[in-house]
Amino acid sequence: TLEPCSHHGRTPPCTEALIEAGVTRVVAAMLDPNPQVNGCGLYRLQQAGIEVRHSLMLLEAEMVNKGFIKRMRTGFPWITVKLAASLDGRTAMASGESNWITSYQARQDVQRFRAESDAILSTSATVLADNPALNVRWLSLPTDVQCLCEEKNLRQPVRVIIDSANRINPVHRVIQSEGLIWLARRQKDQNKWPAWVEQLQLPSLNQQGLVRIDIMALMMQLGSRHINNVWVEAGASLVGSLLSAGLVDELILYLSPKLLGTAARPLCLLPGLERLSDALTFDLLDMRQVGPDMRLRLKPIRAV
């Protein structure tokens, strides 16, 4: 799906391995957008007498590599926001009860998306409210994915938790589950954390009297750490902030055939929208039934 690399990075060049293996023909769907490669890999293979073809099924390859392409071109990862709501656009009862709005099949589908991601982004508010593990559970993956990947080979995404007030501590379930965790904070604390937990000190912004982590700075930090695809599972506040900042590349919305009522919690917080012309609009990329629920894939339409 991507041109073989020709430079020394975390691993030796793929081109040298192909040449040494005696490969006679290489078909690459697309050139590598990494400036360190970008045609050099295929040129090196041609110089070694290997037949080379590229740009076959280019659009499909760009979809597979969308996160890597965006990071190479902008420094930012591809950001997908996941939402689950009732027909009246509510994500939880007024009390916070939300287990479960959507079906088991929808939650199983979410596990697939988690497994495809480099990082899962959430907030301390979500951790305190739901006490989630925020990991990929092999037994909850769809059967076709289990057939492709044995449990021992399952790669866990990095869990990134925005925690500007240092409310997360080592006893929370997400911390107890092994796998890399990055806590995005204004200041590090002196707690004794497991080896897999790292505190990232980031700049903050004062937004309407509330001090929050600078989301742009966080995304740049993730990009610099080679994170290509970020899967966001968070509450209305972070989702609204990401949408308002124009950082969302794709939105996955699961709609459950339920009505939760006026007092229930909203899908996202978008203050400042006063006229219909201010509304955020989306292209519908795909719509399909998952169990009794509907799954919508939406792409934000950027303002010109």
C-alpha positions as CSV (number, residue, x, y, z in Angstrom):
1,T,0.0,0.0,0.0
2,L,3.0,2.3,0.3
3,E,6.4,2.8,-1.4
4,P,9.2,0.9,0.4
5,C,11.3,3.2,2.6
6,S,14.9,4.0,1.6
7,H,16.2,5.7,4.8
8,H,17.4,4.6,8.2
9,G,14.8,5.3,10.9
10,R,13.7,3.0,13.7
11,T,14.3,0.1,11.3
12,P,16.7,-0.4,8.4
13,P,15.5,0.5,4.8
14,C,12.9,-1.8,3.3
15,T,14.5,-1.3,-0.1
16,E,17.7,-2.9,1.0
17,A,15.8,-5.9,2.4
18,L,13.9,-6.3,-0.9
19,I,17.1,-6.1,-2.9
20,E,19.0,-8.6,-0.7
21,A,16.0,-11.0,-0.8
22,G,16.2,-11.1,-4.6
23,V,12.7,-9.7,-5.3
24,T,12.3,-9.1,-9.0
25,R,9.1,-7.0,-9.1
26,V,7.5,-4.5,-6.7
27,V,4.1,-2.9,-7.0
28,A,3.4,0.0,-4.7
29,A,0.0,1.6,-4.6
30,M,1.3,5.1,-3.8
31,L,4.5,7.1,-3.3
32,D,5.6,7.7,0.3
33,P,4.7,11.3,1.3
34,N,7.6,11.3,3.8
35,P,10.1,13.9,2.3
36,Q,12.9,11.4,3.3
37,V,11.5,8.9,0.8
38,N,9.0,10.3,-1.8
39,G,10.2,8.4,-4.8
40,C,13.7,7.6,-3.6
41,G,12.6,4.1,-2.5
42,L,11.3,3.1,-5.9
43,Y,14.3,4.8,-7.6
44,R,16.7,2.7,-5.5
45,L,14.8,-0.5,-6.5
46,Q,14.9,0.4,-10.2
47,Q,18.7,1.1,-9.9
48,A,19.0,-2.5,-8.6
49,G,17.3,-3.9,-11.7
50,I,13.9,-4.5,-10.0
51,E,10.7,-3.9,-12.0
52,V,8.6,-1.2,-10.3
53,R,5.0,-0.1,-10.7
54,H,3.1,2.4,-8.6
55,S,-0.1,4.4,-8.3
56,L,-2.3,1.3,-8.7
57,M,-5.5,1.6,-6.6
58,L,-4.2,4.9,-5.4
59,L,-7.5,6.2,-3.9
60,E,-7.9,3.0,-1.9
61,A,-4.3,3.3,-0.6
62,E,-4.8,6.9,0.4
63,M,-7.8,5.8,2.5
64,V,-5.7,3.1,4.2
65,N,-2.8,5.6,4.8
66,K,-4.8,8.7,5.5
67,G,-3.4,9.2,9.0
68,F,0.2,8.9,7.9
69,I,-0.4,11.1,4.9
70,K,-1.9,13.9,7.0
71,R,0.9,13.7,9.6
72,M,3.5,13.9,6.9
73,R,1.8,16.9,5.2
74,T,0.7,18.8,8.3
75,G,2.4,17.4,11.4
76,F,-1.1,16.6,12.8
77,P,-2.7,13.1,13.2
78,W,-6.0,12.1,11.6
79,I,-8.7,12.7,14.2
80,T,-11.9,10.6,14.3
81,V,-14.5,11.4,16.9
82,K,-16.9,8.6,18.0
83,L,-20.3,9.5,19.3
84,A,-23.2,7.4,20.5
85,A,-26.6,9.0,20.9
86,S,-30.4,8.5,21.0
87,L,-32.7,9.6,18.2
88,D,-33.1,12.9,20.0
89,G,-29.3,13.5,20.1
90,R,-28.8,12.6,23.7
91,T,-25.7,10.7,25.1
92,A,-26.7,10.0,28.7
93,M,-29.5,10.6,31.1
94,A,-29.3,13.7,33.3
95,S,-27.9,11.5,36.1
96,G,-25.0,10.5,33.8
97,E,-26.4,7.0,33.2
98,S,-25.4,5.8,29.8
99,N,-24.8,2.0,29.9
100,W,-25.9,1.2,27.4
101,I,-27.4,3.5,24.8
102,T,-26.3,1.5,21.9
103,S,-26.3,-2.3,21.3
104,Y,-23.6,-4.9,21.8
105,Q,-23.1,-5.0,18.1
106,A,-22.3,-1.3,18.0
107,R,-19.9,-1.6,20.9
108,Q,-18.2,-4.5,19.1
109,D,-17.9,-2.3,16.0
110,V,-16.2,0.4,18.2
111,Q,-13.6,-2.2,19.3
112,R,-12.7,-2.6,15.6
113,F,-12.1,1.1,15.2
114,R,-10.1,1.2,18.5
115,A,-7.9,-1.6,17.2
116,E,-7.2,0.3,14.0
117,S,-6.1,3.4,15.8
118,D,-2.7,4.5,17.2
119,A,-4.2,6.4,20.1
120,I,-7.5,6.7,22.0
121,L,-8.1,10.2,23.3
122,S,-10.3,10.9,26.3
123,T,-10.6,13.2,29.3
124,S,-10.4,12.9,33.1
125,A,-14.1,13.8,33.2
126,T,-14.9,10.6,31.2
127,V,-12.6,8.5,33.3
128,L,-14.1,9.8,36.6
129,A,-17.7,9.3,35.3
130,D,-17.4,5.9,33.6
131,N,-14.1,4.4,35.0
132,P,-13.3,2.9,31.5
133,A,-10.3,0.8,30.6
134,L,-10.1,2.5,27.1
135,N,-8.3,-0.5,25.6
136,V,-9.0,-3.1,22.9
137,R,-10.7,-6.2,24.2
138,W,-9.9,-9.1,21.9
139,L,-13.0,-11.1,23.1
140,S,-15.2,-8.1,22.1
141,L,-13.7,-7.8,18.6
142,P,-15.9,-9.0,15.6
143,T,-15.2,-12.6,14.6
144,D,-13.6,-11.6,11.3
145,V,-11.0,-9.4,13.1
146,Q,-10.3,-12.2,15.6
147,C,-9.5,-14.5,12.6
148,L,-7.0,-12.0,11.3
149,C,-5.3,-11.3,14.6
150,E,-4.5,-13.7,17.4
151,E,-5.0,-12.4,20.9
152,K,-1.2,-12.6,21.6
153,N,-0.5,-10.3,18.6
154,L,-3.1,-7.6,19.5
155,R,-1.5,-4.1,19.5
156,Q,-3.0,-1.8,22.1
157,P,-3.3,1.9,21.1
158,V,-1.7,4.5,23.4
159,R,-4.3,5.9,25.7
160,V,-4.1,9.7,25.9
161,I,-6.1,11.4,28.7
162,I,-6.5,15.1,29.0
163,D,-6.2,15.9,32.7
164,S,-5.5,19.6,33.2
165,A,-6.4,19.5,37.0
166,N,-4.4,16.3,37.8
167,R,-7.6,14.4,38.8
168,I,-6.4,11.0,37.6
169,N,-4.5,8.9,40.1
170,P,-2.9,5.4,40.0
171,V,-6.0,3.6,41.4
172,H,-8.2,4.3,38.3
173,R,-9.0,1.3,36.1
174,V,-7.5,2.9,33.0
175,I,-4.1,3.1,34.9
176,Q,-4.3,-0.4,36.2
177,S,-4.7,-1.8,32.6
178,E,-1.2,-2.3,31.2
179,G,-0.4,-0.5,28.0
180,L,1.1,2.9,27.2
181,I,-0.8,5.9,28.8
182,W,0.0,9.5,28.3
183,L,-1.5,12.0,30.7
184,A,-1.8,15.4,29.2
185,R,-1.3,17.9,32.0
186,R,-0.4,21.5,32.8
187,Q,1.9,20.3,35.6
188,K,3.3,16.9,36.5
189,D,2.6,15.5,39.9
190,Q,4.8,13.3,42.2
191,N,2.6,10.2,42.3
192,K,4.3,6.9,41.9
193,W,3.0,5.8,38.5
194,P,3.4,2.4,36.7
195,A,6.2,2.2,34.2
196,W,3.7,2.5,31.3
197,V,2.4,5.9,32.3
198,E,4.0,9.1,31.1
199,Q,3.0,12.6,32.1
200,L,3.1,15.1,29.2
201,Q,3.4,18.7,30.4
202,L,1.6,21.0,27.9
203,P,0.7,24.7,27.6
204,S,-2.8,25.8,28.6
205,L,-5.4,28.3,27.5
206,N,-7.9,30.4,29.4
207,Q,-11.2,30.0,27.7
208,Q,-14.1,31.9,29.2
209,G,-12.6,31.7,32.7
210,L,-11.7,28.0,32.4
211,V,-8.1,26.9,32.1
212,R,-7.8,24.0,29.6
213,I,-5.0,22.1,27.9
214,D,-4.1,23.7,24.5
215,I,-5.6,21.1,22.1
216,M,-3.5,22.3,19.2
217,A,-0.3,21.8,21.2
218,L,-1.5,18.3,22.2
219,M,-2.1,17.3,18.6
220,M,1.3,18.6,17.6
221,Q,2.8,16.6,20.4
222,L,1.0,13.4,19.2
223,G,2.2,14.0,15.7
224,S,5.8,14.4,16.8
225,R,5.4,11.1,18.6
226,H,4.5,9.3,15.3
227,I,0.8,9.0,16.1
228,N,-1.1,8.8,12.8
229,N,-4.7,8.0,13.8
230,V,-6.5,9.3,16.9
231,W,-9.8,7.8,18.0
232,V,-11.7,10.2,20.4
233,E,-14.1,8.9,23.0
234,A,-15.0,11.8,25.2
235,G,-17.9,13.9,26.5
236,A,-19.7,16.9,25.0
237,S,-17.1,19.5,26.0
238,L,-14.0,18.0,24.3
239,V,-16.0,17.0,21.2
240,G,-17.4,20.6,20.9
241,S,-13.9,22.0,21.4
242,L,-12.4,19.7,18.7
243,L,-15.2,20.6,16.2
244,S,-15.0,24.3,17.0
245,A,-11.2,24.2,16.4
246,G,-11.7,22.5,13.0
247,L,-9.5,19.5,14.2
248,V,-12.0,16.7,13.4
249,D,-11.4,14.8,10.2
250,E,-14.2,12.3,10.5
251,L,-17.1,11.7,12.8
252,I,-18.5,8.2,13.5
253,L,-22.0,8.5,15.0
254,Y,-24.0,5.6,16.3
255,L,-27.7,6.3,16.6
256,S,-29.8,4.2,18.8
257,P,-33.6,3.8,18.3
258,K,-34.4,5.4,21.7
259,L,-35.6,8.7,23.0
260,L,-34.0,9.9,26.2
261,G,-36.0,13.1,26.7
262,T,-35.3,16.8,27.1
263,A,-33.3,16.6,30.4
264,A,-30.8,14.1,29.0
265,R,-27.3,15.2,28.2
266,P,-26.5,16.7,24.7
267,L,-24.3,15.3,22.0
268,C,-21.7,18.2,22.1
269,L,-21.3,21.7,23.5
270,L,-21.1,24.3,20.8
271,P,-21.6,27.7,22.4
272,G,-21.8,30.8,20.1
273,L,-23.9,29.4,17.3
274,E,-26.7,32.0,17.0
275,R,-27.8,31.8,13.3
276,L,-28.5,28.8,11.0
277,S,-25.7,30.0,8.9
278,D,-23.3,29.4,11.9
279,A,-24.2,25.7,11.9
280,L,-21.5,23.1,11.4
281,T,-22.2,21.0,8.3
282,F,-21.1,17.5,7.2
283,D,-20.9,15.3,4.2
284,L,-22.5,11.9,4.8
285,L,-19.8,9.3,3.6
286,D,-21.6,6.1,4.7
287,M,-24.6,4.9,6.5
288,R,-25.3,1.3,7.6
289,Q,-27.2,-0.7,10.2
290,V,-25.2,-2.2,13.0
291,G,-27.4,-4.4,15.0
292,P,-30.5,-2.3,15.8
293,D,-28.5,0.9,15.6
294,M,-27.4,3.1,12.6
295,R,-23.8,4.1,12.1
296,L,-23.1,7.3,10.2
297,R,-19.7,8.3,8.9
298,L,-19.5,12.0,8.5
299,K,-16.9,14.4,7.2
300,P,-16.9,18.0,8.3
301,I,-17.4,20.6,5.5
302,R,-14.7,23.2,6.1
303,A,-15.8,26.9,5.9
304,V,-14.3,28.7,3.0
